[in-house]
Each structure stands twice: as C-alpha cells, then as structure tokens.
C-alpha cells in the first residue's frame, strides 16, 4: 500500500527501513524519502514504522524469554 503519494513510498519501504536499522520516524523519513512533499503521509508513515518497531521489540523480547532459563526461588 502506498503511504506517500508524493514520492511513491509504500509500506514495504517503511518496513525495510526499520529492518535496515531505522529506529525513529525521522530516520524512516530520511531513508525512504517520504514526507518531503506535502507531509500528509507522516501520520501513516509514523503508524507503520511504530508498528514495525513494536513488532521487532516483541520478537526480541520473546527470543530473550525463550533463551533465558526461569529462575526458581525457594521460599524459606
């Protein structure tokens, strides 16, 4: 789905920017070129980038939980 019509940036480009290391909406805008025209796409770019960032954070947290043994505390 095209998010920025001025520079023809789609959701795949936003996801690729995040996967490539962008850690803020500003970085996504710089890497993709989105938001340079009218700026009307910025809320959609922000939503897409934040969703991808959260998805990555959840996957990272799940991987850490899977690799970290549970610590059992004995009472007493």
N, C-alpha and C positions, 0 to 999 in steps of 0.2 A: 504494500500500500504506500503510495506517495504521500509523504508528510510535508515536504517543502516543494511547492509547485514552482517557485521562482528559480530554484537551482536543481530541481528534479532529484530530490533525495528521498529514498524510500526507507521503510523500517529496517530493511536488511542492512543498509549502510550504517544506520544508527547502531544496530546490534553489533556489526563488525567493528565499529569504532570503540565500543565498550569492550568487546572481546580483545581488541588490539591494545587496550591499556588506558583508554579514556576513563577518568574517574570523576568527572563533573560534566554538567550540561555544557558549560563553556568549552571544555575540551572536545566534546562531541560536535558542537557547532563549528569549532575551528577545523577539526579533522574532516568533517563532511562538507563544509561549505554552506550548510543550511543556515537560515536566518539572516542572510546578507541582503535579501531583497526587502520585502515589506515587513518581515518579522512576525507575520501572522502564524507561522508554523511553530514558533518557540514553545508554546504550551504543549503541543503534540510531541515535539522532539523531547521535551522535558519528561513527559509521561512515559514515552517509550524507553528513554535512557534510564530513568529511575527504575522502571520495571526490570530491565535487563540487569542493572546493578544489584537490585534486591535478589533477583534470581541467582546471580552468581554468589552473593553473600550467603544465601540459604544453602546452596550446593556446597559451598566451602564449609559452612558450619556442620552440615550433615556428614561430610567426609571426616572432619575432625572428630566428631562424636563417634563415628564408626571405628576410627583408629585409636581412640583413647579408651583404655580399659576402665571399667567402672571401679571406683574406689569404695569399698565397703568399710564402714566404721562400726566396730563392735561397741555396743553400749556397755558401760561399766568399767 
